[in-house]
Amino acid sequence: MIDAPDWRGGLAQWCWAYLGMLRAHPWILHVPISAPPPRRTSSAGWRPACGPRTGSGCSTRCR
């Protein structure tokens, strides 16, 4: 759960959590990826990083 007072803090929390996951499972960096995700739901792991950008001043289009 990302709980930060602003979008920068929220994004930083997400980045640190993601780095922790990569350090705990270094093999994931060696999984071959040859194509983009087949469905929109395949990118669900990245959605938490988008939430903290609310209030950043970016329009919906640039998010």
Backbone as CSV, one residue per row, in Angstrom:
resi,resn,N_x,N_y,N_z,CA_x,CA_y,CA_z,C_x,C_y,C_z
1,MET,0.846,-1.182,0.000,0.000,0.000,0.000,0.886,1.238,0.000
2,ILE,0.634,2.123,-0.920,1.387,3.366,-1.008,0.615,4.446,-0.273
3,ASP,1.263,5.026,0.720,0.624,6.062,1.513,1.623,7.197,1.692
4,ALA,1.497,8.213,0.857,2.421,9.346,0.912,1.629,10.641,0.787
5,PRO,2.152,11.729,1.322,1.427,12.999,1.268,1.366,13.620,-0.133
6,ASP,2.290,13.264,-1.023,2.273,13.848,-2.362,2.658,12.794,-3.403
7,TRP,2.532,13.141,-4.669,2.786,12.174,-5.736,4.252,11.774,-5.815
8,ARG,5.152,12.680,-5.506,6.583,12.321,-5.552,6.932,11.305,-4.472
9,GLY,6.414,11.524,-3.293,6.643,10.584,-2.198,6.037,9.221,-2.493
10,GLY,4.840,9.224,-3.095,4.187,7.971,-3.458,4.955,7.211,-4.515
11,LEU,5.449,7.927,-5.504,6.230,7.281,-6.556,7.549,6.753,-5.999
12,ALA,8.160,7.503,-5.091,9.405,7.051,-4.454,9.156,5.776,-3.648
13,GLN,8.042,5.724,-2.908,7.712,4.515,-2.145,7.545,3.320,-3.067
14,TRP,6.848,3.534,-4.192,6.637,2.440,-5.136,7.973,1.964,-5.711
15,CYS,8.850,2.902,-6.056,10.161,2.549,-6.621,10.994,1.743,-5.626
16,TRP,11.006,2.157,-4.375,11.771,1.420,-3.363,11.198,0.018,-3.151
17,ALA,9.867,-0.090,-3.165,9.242,-1.408,-3.012,9.573,-2.300,-4.208
18,TYR,9.563,-1.730,-5.401,9.885,-2.498,-6.610,11.346,-2.940,-6.585
19,LEU,12.233,-2.056,-6.165,13.649,-2.408,-6.048,13.832,-3.539,-5.032
20,GLY,13.101,-3.475,-3.934,13.171,-4.542,-2.934,12.733,-5.881,-3.506
21,MET,11.677,-5.857,-4.331,11.206,-7.084,-4.963,12.269,-7.622,-5.923
22,LEU,12.905,-6.746,-6.697,13.945,-7.188,-7.626,15.153,-7.767,-6.887
23,ARG,15.489,-7.176,-5.765,16.612,-7.697,-4.976,16.270,-9.034,-4.334
24,ALA,15.012,-9.218,-3.962,14.586,-10.479,-3.353,14.468,-11.596,-4.393
25,HIS,14.209,-11.218,-5.644,14.021,-12.193,-6.726,14.853,-11.775,-7.941
26,PRO,16.178,-11.825,-7.865,17.016,-11.337,-8.965,16.843,-12.102,-10.270
27,TRP,16.329,-13.316,-10.215,16.115,-14.100,-11.432,15.117,-13.448,-12.370
28,ILE,14.232,-12.606,-11.834,13.191,-11.997,-12.663,13.791,-11.102,-13.758
29,LEU,14.991,-10.598,-13.515,15.647,-9.751,-14.510,16.129,-10.552,-15.717
30,HIS,16.175,-11.862,-15.585,16.664,-12.717,-16.670,15.543,-13.397,-17.447
31,VAL,14.299,-13.069,-17.128,13.161,-13.647,-17.844,13.060,-12.938,-19.193
32,PRO,13.128,-13.677,-20.298,13.062,-13.041,-21.610,11.668,-12.471,-21.898
33,ILE,11.641,-11.265,-22.399,10.389,-10.613,-22.790,10.543,-10.231,-24.254
34,SER,9.739,-10.835,-25.104,9.887,-10.591,-26.530,8.771,-9.741,-27.120
35,ALA,7.712,-9.520,-26.370,6.582,-8.748,-26.885,5.910,-7.997,-25.737
36,PRO,5.144,-6.966,-26.059,4.405,-6.258,-25.013,3.336,-7.167,-24.405
37,PRO,2.823,-6.819,-23.231,1.777,-7.638,-22.605,0.584,-7.793,-23.546
38,PRO,0.002,-8.992,-23.617,-1.097,-9.230,-24.542,-2.401,-8.529,-24.167
39,ARG,-2.599,-8.236,-22.899,-3.838,-7.599,-22.452,-3.540,-6.450,-21.518
40,ARG,-4.505,-5.611,-21.388,-4.374,-4.470,-20.480,-4.173,-4.929,-19.038
41,THR,-4.793,-6.036,-18.650,-4.686,-6.527,-17.284,-3.294,-7.080,-16.979
42,SER,-2.510,-7.367,-18.020,-1.162,-7.890,-17.804,-0.231,-6.843,-17.208
43,SER,-0.602,-5.596,-17.335,0.232,-4.525,-16.793,-0.240,-4.083,-15.410
44,ALA,-1.013,-4.916,-14.743,-1.576,-4.556,-13.434,-0.500,-4.243,-12.398
45,GLY,0.680,-4.840,-12.521,1.752,-4.579,-11.570,2.280,-3.158,-11.626
46,TRP,2.071,-2.488,-12.743,2.547,-1.105,-12.887,1.517,-0.080,-12.438
47,ARG,0.273,-0.500,-12.277,-0.779,0.461,-11.924,-0.544,1.194,-10.611
48,PRO,0.000,0.535,-9.566,0.239,1.287,-8.328,1.178,2.476,-8.521
49,ALA,2.051,2.423,-9.508,2.962,3.537,-9.750,2.240,4.723,-10.364
50,CYS,1.101,4.479,-10.984,0.351,5.558,-11.624,-0.498,6.337,-10.629
51,GLY,-0.928,5.682,-9.563,-1.773,6.344,-8.581,-1.152,7.582,-7.948
52,PRO,0.104,7.526,-7.495,0.691,8.690,-6.839,0.824,9.912,-7.747
53,ARG,0.685,9.738,-9.051,0.836,10.879,-9.950,-0.384,11.781,-9.935
54,THR,-1.456,11.366,-9.281,-2.619,12.220,-9.168,-2.228,13.457,-8.362
55,GLY,-2.612,14.592,-8.803,-2.239,15.825,-8.128,-0.890,16.351,-8.533
56,SER,-0.279,15.728,-9.544,1.046,16.140,-9.987,0.990,17.307,-10.957
57,GLY,-0.226,17.631,-11.421,-0.355,18.704,-12.403,-0.373,18.173,-13.830
58,CYS,-0.118,16.878,-14.007,-0.179,16.274,-15.337,-1.633,16.085,-15.737
59,SER,-1.922,16.296,-17.009,-3.270,16.011,-17.483,-3.454,14.505,-17.558
60,THR,-4.688,14.059,-17.679,-4.968,12.621,-17.784,-4.256,12.050,-18.999
61,ARG,-4.162,12.826,-20.053,-3.535,12.352,-21.286,-2.053,12.032,-21.069
62,CYS,-1.320,12.834,-20.306,0.111,12.578,-20.126,0.361,11.500,-19.089
63,ARG,-0.644,11.132,-18.316,-0.479,10.045,-17.354,-0.657,8.768,-18.080
